[in-house]
Amino acid sequence: QHCLAGAGLAFLTENVDDARLGVSTKIFDKLSYLAPYDPNARAGLGTSLLLESIFQLDDDIDSNAKETEGAHRSLLMAKYHLKIASFLCSTSPRAMEGDGANDDDEDDGEMNMAAIPDTLSDVNDEYMATNAAILHNLALAHIALGDKENSIPILLQAAALRRDFSIETTKLYWNAPHEVLQMAEEKALSIAANTAKPEKETKKRIPFLRADLEIKGVAV
């Protein structure tokens, strides 16, 4: 199932196949339920949701609000799963062993974040390439949601991982090709620009009116 789920992303082209993406999302969703502590399953689910949402929003900018709201919710879920995947890559390898399905701290398939030690002392180097790719996709989710400010430190963190751990270009089974990710980045920026709310203009008070009201003892 891992190979089948990953194939939907790995073999994407610039002509994005929505049906293939949908299949990958469903399989990764099942894998994430069965193995909630597997960062690759979480990353695959987050990336599938991310690409589905970005390409849907790019096509549906002028469509009805209901479809846009659905894609926006999927983007939030993508951000959630990618954030968890990055967290799992940054914790001790022991926490990532097994699927966690029988853990006492796990409830209804949802991960208990407090059950995972928040430490970077036992980081497993093999997860650094995975984490760098996850952080890149997480930054795309922030950008598509209009949160460019928070995307910058995430991108810097991904760059730092690649630099500090001398990570070579690694093909991850759950990730999309570079060309598709680059296209998704351009569309995310376009979505953010089209959905940005215009800044409210502050009303300027007329100087002589303000002075006249102050003379009469009226609060301005």
Residue pairs with C-beta under 8 A, 6 or more apart in sequence:
1 27
1 30
1 31
2 31
2 40
2 41
2 173
3 173
4 23
4 27
5 23
5 24
5 27
5 28
5 31
5 44
5 48
5 174
6 24
6 44
6 173
6 174
7 24
8 17
8 20
8 21
8 23
8 24
8 27
8 48
9 21
9 24
9 44
9 47
9 48
9 51
9 174
9 175
9 176
10 171
10 173
10 174
10 175
10 176
10 177
11 20
12 20
12 21
12 51
12 176
12 177
12 180
13 177
13 179
13 180
14 179
14 180
14 183
16 51
16 55
16 180
18 52
18 55
18 56
21 48
21 51
21 52
21 55
22 52
24 44
24 48
25 45
25 48
25 49
25 52
28 41
28 44
28 45
28 48
28 174
29 45
31 38
31 41
31 44
31 45
32 38
32 41
32 42
32 44
32 45
32 81
33 109
34 99
34 101
35 41
35 99
35 100
35 101
36 42
36 99
36 100
36 101
36 106
36 109
36 110
36 111
37 88
37 95
37 96
37 97
37 98
37 99
37 100
37 111
37 116
38 88
38 96
38 99
39 85
39 86
39 88
39 89
39 96
39 127
39 130
39 131
39 134
40 85
40 130
40 172
40 173
40 174
41 174
42 81
42 82
42 84
42 85
42 88
43 81
43 82
43 85
43 130
43 133
43 134
43 137
43 172
43 174
43 175
44 173
44 174
44 175
45 81
46 77
46 78
46 79
46 80
46 81
46 82
46 84
46 85
46 134
46 137
46 138
46 141
47 78
47 82
47 137
47 174
47 175
47 176
49 74
49 75
49 77
49 78
49 81
50 75
50 78
50 82
50 137
50 140
50 141
50 144
50 184
51 176
51 180
51 184
52 71
52 74
53 71
53 72
53 74
53 75
53 78
53 144
54 75
54 140
54 144
54 184
54 187
54 188
54 191
55 184
55 187
56 67
56 71
56 74
57 68
57 71
57 72
57 75
57 144
57 187
57 191
58 187
58 190
58 191
60 67
60 68
60 71
61 68
61 191
61 194
72 145
75 141
75 144
75 145
76 145
78 137
78 141
79 138
79 141
79 142
79 145
82 134
82 137
82 138
82 141
83 138
84 111
84 113
85 130
85 134
86 131
86 134
86 135
86 138
87 113
87 116
88 95
88 96
88 116
88 127
89 123
89 127
89 128
89 130
89 131
89 134
90 120
90 123
90 127
90 131
91 116
91 117
91 118
91 119
91 122
91 123
92 117
92 119
92 121
92 122
92 123
92 124
93 122
93 124
93 127
94 122
95 115
95 116
95 117
96 124
96 127
100 106
100 111
103 112
103 115
105 112
105 114
105 115
106 112
106 115
125 165
128 161
128 165
128 167
129 165
129 167
129 168
129 170
129 172
130 172
131 158
131 161
132 158
132 161
132 162
132 167
133 158
133 170
133 172
133 175
135 154
135 155
135 157
135 158
135 161
136 155
136 158
136 181
137 175
137 181
138 154
139 151
139 152
139 154
139 155
139 158
140 151
140 181
140 184
140 185
140 188
142 148
142 150
142 151
142 154
143 151
143 185
143 188
143 189
143 192
144 187
144 188
144 191
144 192
145 192
146 192
146 195
146 196
148 192
161 167
175 181
176 184
205 220
210 220
213 220
214 220
